[in-house]
Amino acid sequence: MFTSFKQYIASIRERDPAAIGVADILLNYPGIHAIAHHRIAHFLWRSGMKTLAKSVACCSRLLTGIEIHPAASIGARLFIDHGMGVVIGETAQIGDDVMLYHGVTLGGVSLAQEKRHPTVGDRVVIGAGAKVLGPITVGHGARIGANSVIVRDVPDNATAIGVPGRITTQESAPRRQPSPCCDTAA
């Protein structure tokens, strides 16, 4: 567990040039606080203590400005940069090494008790204010432009922008490989 925590901190330092050091990240980054609270709330949710889980999530939202439903599934090393206003819905699934900027919504478009939030692949970057809505898939290595509204699947290594979102580019290979600090095989 300590190794994965060190990898998480290292991944933030790698992706944020404004990070001064470990103490700065631990004390001043609301995204890391929201993820820590989510891990607790998610454990409680899966243990059947749903009201307590929602209470932890609510307190986290009040402290950080980031709302993550306790049932949401979040992979390793999610970095929420300038997280105010981020909303992650109940059936959202987020892969590893994802980066979300402020104001991002991973929301639903249905009231049915089914998968109604996005699935986000590994190494995805979602720009400030983007809305990714419905039970869609954002492929590995994709990029979503700031203030875009995405309501259709985005393929691997593609860039989507606009309202409604449209694919502007698609590369055949990933843009960036995780650094050794982020290697999950360790």
C-alpha positions as a Markdown table, in Angstrom:
| # | Residue | x | y | z |
|---|---|---|---|---|
| 1 | Met | 0.0 | 0.0 | 0.0 |
| 2 | Phe | 2.8 | 2.4 | 0.8 |
| 3 | Thr | 4.4 | 1.8 | -2.6 |
| 4 | Ser | 1.2 | 2.6 | -4.4 |
| 5 | Phe | 0.8 | 5.8 | -2.3 |
| 6 | Lys | 4.4 | 6.8 | -3.2 |
| 7 | Gln | 3.5 | 6.1 | -6.9 |
| 8 | Tyr | 0.4 | 8.2 | -6.6 |
| 9 | Ile | 2.3 | 11.2 | -5.2 |
| 10 | Ala | 5.0 | 10.7 | -7.9 |
| 11 | Ser | 2.4 | 10.7 | -10.6 |
| 12 | Ile | 1.0 | 14.0 | -9.4 |
| 13 | Arg | 4.4 | 15.6 | -9.3 |
| 14 | Glu | 5.0 | 14.3 | -12.8 |
| 15 | Arg | 1.7 | 15.8 | -14.1 |
| 16 | Asp | 1.6 | 19.1 | -12.3 |
| 17 | Pro | 4.6 | 21.4 | -12.7 |
| 18 | Ala | 3.2 | 23.7 | -9.9 |
| 19 | Ala | 3.7 | 20.9 | -7.3 |
| 20 | Ile | 6.3 | 22.1 | -4.8 |
| 21 | Gly | 6.8 | 18.8 | -3.1 |
| 22 | Val | 5.1 | 16.0 | -1.1 |
| 23 | Ala | 4.0 | 18.2 | 1.8 |
| 24 | Asp | 2.5 | 20.7 | -0.6 |
| 25 | Ile | 0.5 | 17.9 | -2.4 |
| 26 | Leu | -0.7 | 16.3 | 0.9 |
| 27 | Leu | -1.8 | 19.6 | 2.4 |
| 28 | Asn | -3.0 | 21.7 | -0.4 |
| 29 | Tyr | -4.4 | 19.5 | -3.2 |
| 30 | Pro | -8.2 | 18.9 | -2.7 |
| 31 | Gly | -8.2 | 16.2 | -5.3 |
| 32 | Ile | -6.0 | 13.9 | -3.2 |
| 33 | His | -8.3 | 14.6 | -0.2 |
| 34 | Ala | -11.4 | 13.8 | -2.2 |
| 35 | Ile | -9.8 | 10.5 | -3.4 |
| 36 | Ala | -8.9 | 9.5 | 0.1 |
| 37 | His | -12.4 | 10.2 | 1.3 |
| 38 | His | -13.8 | 8.3 | -1.7 |
| 39 | Arg | -11.7 | 5.2 | -0.9 |
| 40 | Ile | -13.3 | 5.2 | 2.6 |
| 41 | Ala | -16.8 | 5.9 | 1.3 |
| 42 | His | -16.5 | 3.2 | -1.4 |
| 43 | Phe | -15.4 | 0.6 | 1.2 |
| 44 | Leu | -18.4 | 1.5 | 3.3 |
| 45 | Trp | -20.7 | 1.4 | 0.3 |
| 46 | Arg | -19.4 | -2.1 | -0.7 |
| 47 | Ser | -19.8 | -3.2 | 2.9 |
| 48 | Gly | -23.5 | -2.3 | 2.9 |
| 49 | Met | -23.2 | 0.8 | 5.0 |
| 50 | Lys | -24.7 | 3.0 | 2.3 |
| 51 | Thr | -26.0 | 5.9 | 4.5 |
| 52 | Leu | -22.7 | 6.2 | 6.2 |
| 53 | Ala | -20.9 | 6.1 | 2.9 |
| 54 | Lys | -23.1 | 8.9 | 1.5 |
| 55 | Ser | -22.4 | 10.9 | 4.7 |
| 56 | Val | -18.6 | 10.6 | 4.2 |
| 57 | Ala | -19.0 | 11.6 | 0.5 |
| 58 | Cys | -21.2 | 14.6 | 1.5 |
| 59 | Cys | -18.6 | 15.8 | 4.1 |
| 60 | Ser | -15.9 | 15.3 | 1.4 |
| 61 | Arg | -17.9 | 17.5 | -1.0 |
| 62 | Leu | -18.2 | 20.2 | 1.6 |
| 63 | Leu | -14.5 | 20.2 | 2.3 |
| 64 | Thr | -13.2 | 19.8 | -1.2 |
| 65 | Gly | -15.8 | 21.0 | -3.6 |
| 66 | Ile | -15.5 | 17.6 | -5.4 |
| 67 | Glu | -18.5 | 15.3 | -5.5 |
| 68 | Ile | -17.9 | 11.6 | -6.0 |
| 69 | His | -20.7 | 9.1 | -5.4 |
| 70 | Pro | -19.5 | 6.3 | -3.1 |
| 71 | Ala | -20.5 | 3.6 | -5.6 |
| 72 | Ala | -18.3 | 5.1 | -8.4 |
| 73 | Ser | -15.3 | 2.9 | -9.4 |
| 74 | Ile | -12.0 | 4.8 | -9.5 |
| 75 | Gly | -8.7 | 3.3 | -10.7 |
| 76 | Ala | -5.2 | 4.1 | -9.6 |
| 77 | Arg | -3.6 | 7.5 | -9.7 |
| 78 | Leu | -6.6 | 9.6 | -10.6 |
| 79 | Phe | -5.5 | 13.2 | -10.5 |
| 80 | Ile | -8.1 | 15.9 | -10.1 |
| 81 | Asp | -6.4 | 19.2 | -10.8 |
| 82 | His | -8.1 | 22.3 | -9.4 |
| 83 | Gly | -11.0 | 20.1 | -8.5 |
| 84 | Met | -13.8 | 22.6 | -7.6 |
| 85 | Gly | -17.0 | 21.5 | -9.2 |
| 86 | Val | -16.0 | 18.0 | -10.3 |
| 87 | Val | -18.9 | 15.6 | -10.2 |
| 88 | Ile | -18.5 | 11.8 | -10.6 |
| 89 | Gly | -21.8 | 9.9 | -10.8 |
| 90 | Glu | -22.8 | 6.6 | -9.2 |
| 91 | Thr | -22.2 | 4.2 | -12.0 |
| 92 | Ala | -19.1 | 6.0 | -13.4 |
| 93 | Gln | -16.0 | 3.9 | -13.9 |
| 94 | Ile | -12.6 | 5.5 | -14.2 |
| 95 | Gly | -9.4 | 3.8 | -15.3 |
| 96 | Asp | -5.8 | 4.3 | -14.2 |
| 97 | Asp | -3.7 | 7.5 | -14.6 |
| 98 | Val | -6.7 | 9.7 | -15.5 |
| 99 | Met | -6.6 | 13.5 | -15.2 |
| 100 | Leu | -9.7 | 15.6 | -14.6 |
| 101 | Tyr | -9.6 | 19.4 | -14.5 |
| 102 | His | -12.1 | 21.6 | -12.5 |
| 103 | Gly | -15.7 | 21.6 | -13.4 |
| 104 | Val | -15.7 | 18.1 | -15.1 |
| 105 | Thr | -19.0 | 16.2 | -14.9 |
| 106 | Leu | -19.2 | 12.4 | -15.4 |
| 107 | Gly | -23.0 | 12.4 | -15.4 |
| 108 | Gly | -26.0 | 10.4 | -16.2 |
| 109 | Val | -28.9 | 11.1 | -18.6 |
| 110 | Ser | -31.4 | 8.6 | -17.3 |
| 111 | Leu | -33.2 | 7.9 | -14.0 |
| 112 | Ala | -33.3 | 4.2 | -14.6 |
| 113 | Gln | -31.5 | 1.9 | -12.1 |
| 114 | Glu | -28.9 | 0.8 | -14.6 |
| 115 | Lys | -25.5 | 1.8 | -15.9 |
| 116 | Arg | -26.1 | 5.5 | -16.7 |
| 117 | His | -22.7 | 7.2 | -16.3 |
| 118 | Pro | -19.5 | 7.1 | -18.4 |
| 119 | Thr | -16.7 | 4.5 | -18.4 |
| 120 | Val | -13.4 | 6.3 | -18.8 |
| 121 | Gly | -10.3 | 4.3 | -19.9 |
| 122 | Asp | -6.7 | 4.6 | -18.8 |
| 123 | Arg | -4.5 | 7.7 | -19.4 |
| 124 | Val | -7.5 | 9.9 | -20.3 |
| 125 | Val | -7.4 | 13.7 | -19.9 |
| 126 | Ile | -10.7 | 15.6 | -19.5 |
| 127 | Gly | -10.4 | 19.4 | -19.8 |
| 128 | Ala | -12.0 | 22.0 | -17.5 |
| 129 | Gly | -15.7 | 22.3 | -17.6 |
| 130 | Ala | -16.2 | 19.2 | -19.9 |
| 131 | Lys | -19.4 | 17.2 | -19.5 |
| 132 | Val | -19.3 | 13.5 | -20.3 |
| 133 | Leu | -22.8 | 12.2 | -20.1 |
| 134 | Gly | -24.5 | 8.9 | -20.3 |
| 135 | Pro | -23.4 | 5.2 | -20.4 |
| 136 | Ile | -20.7 | 5.9 | -23.0 |
| 137 | Thr | -17.1 | 4.8 | -23.2 |
| 138 | Val | -14.1 | 7.2 | -23.4 |
| 139 | Gly | -11.2 | 5.0 | -24.8 |
| 140 | His | -7.7 | 4.7 | -23.4 |
| 141 | Gly | -5.5 | 7.7 | -24.1 |
| 142 | Ala | -8.3 | 9.9 | -25.2 |
| 143 | Arg | -8.5 | 13.6 | -24.6 |
| 144 | Ile | -11.7 | 15.7 | -24.1 |
| 145 | Gly | -11.4 | 19.4 | -24.7 |
| 146 | Ala | -12.4 | 22.0 | -22.2 |
| 147 | Asn | -16.2 | 22.8 | -22.0 |
| 148 | Ser | -17.0 | 20.0 | -24.5 |
| 149 | Val | -20.2 | 18.0 | -24.1 |
| 150 | Ile | -19.6 | 14.4 | -24.9 |
| 151 | Val | -22.7 | 12.1 | -25.4 |
| 152 | Arg | -21.2 | 9.5 | -27.8 |
| 153 | Asp | -18.3 | 7.0 | -27.4 |
| 154 | Val | -14.8 | 8.4 | -27.9 |
| 155 | Pro | -12.3 | 5.9 | -29.4 |
| 156 | Asp | -8.8 | 5.1 | -28.0 |
| 157 | Asn | -6.2 | 7.8 | -28.5 |
| 158 | Ala | -8.8 | 10.3 | -30.0 |
| 159 | Thr | -9.4 | 13.9 | -29.2 |
| 160 | Ala | -13.0 | 15.1 | -28.9 |
| 161 | Ile | -14.1 | 18.8 | -28.7 |
| 162 | Gly | -17.2 | 20.9 | -29.0 |
| 163 | Val | -20.9 | 20.9 | -28.2 |
| 164 | Pro | -21.9 | 18.3 | -29.1 |
| 165 | Gly | -18.5 | 16.7 | -28.9 |
| 166 | Arg | -17.0 | 15.4 | -32.2 |
| 167 | Ile | -13.7 | 13.6 | -32.9 |
| 168 | Thr | -11.1 | 15.8 | -34.3 |
| 169 | Thr | -8.0 | 13.5 | -34.3 |
| 170 | Gln | -7.2 | 9.9 | -33.6 |
| 171 | Glu | -3.7 | 8.6 | -33.2 |
| 172 | Ser | -2.8 | 4.9 | -33.6 |
| 173 | Ala | -0.5 | 4.9 | -30.6 |
| 174 | Pro | -0.8 | 6.2 | -27.1 |
| 175 | Arg | 0.5 | 9.7 | -26.5 |
| 176 | Arg | 2.4 | 9.0 | -23.3 |
| 177 | Gln | 3.5 | 5.9 | -21.6 |
| 178 | Pro | 3.3 | 5.8 | -17.8 |
| 179 | Ser | 6.7 | 6.6 | -16.2 |
| 180 | Pro | 8.5 | 4.0 | -14.1 |
| 181 | Cys | 7.1 | 5.7 | -11.0 |
| 182 | Cys | 3.6 | 4.8 | -12.1 |
| 183 | Asp | 4.3 | 1.2 | -13.2 |
| 184 | Thr | 1.5 | -0.9 | -11.7 |
| 185 | Ala | 3.5 | -4.2 | -12.1 |
| 186 | Ala | 5.7 | -3.3 | -9.1 |
